[in-house]
């Protein structure tokens, strides 16, 4: 009987160590906010307009090092705003960090150097055009 209890207790301990803890899975966030879980971003693709910023929110209990690139490999990408000194951002639990504006339309990748499976594709569209006003009528052309 003692052996059965020991095996059951060991099974519970192993499950607790392997299973994600509370808040480990990235929650859904509003547009422009990217949450981070244990080994994943809250979404794999996000689309913004030139001039907008992204906010990264580390809702996990894990450390992340965000860099431009894929598969944990840092790769500079012209047009992508710098992610900090050495073009990397260290994100600890509870960190909320906002990038500089994304100015150049294109497709970019951000990865975590500690978790190779974490890659976020950022699609930057041109700025939204605003209708021009006619000089005489004052209506959009």
Secondary structure, DSSP 8 states (H G I E B T S, - for coil): -HHHHHHHHHHHHHHHHHS--TT-S-----TTEEEE-SS-BS-SEEEEETT---EEEE-SSS-EEEEEEETTEE---TTS---SGGGEEEE-TT-EEE-----S-EEEEEEETTEEEEEEEEEEE-------B-TTT-SB-
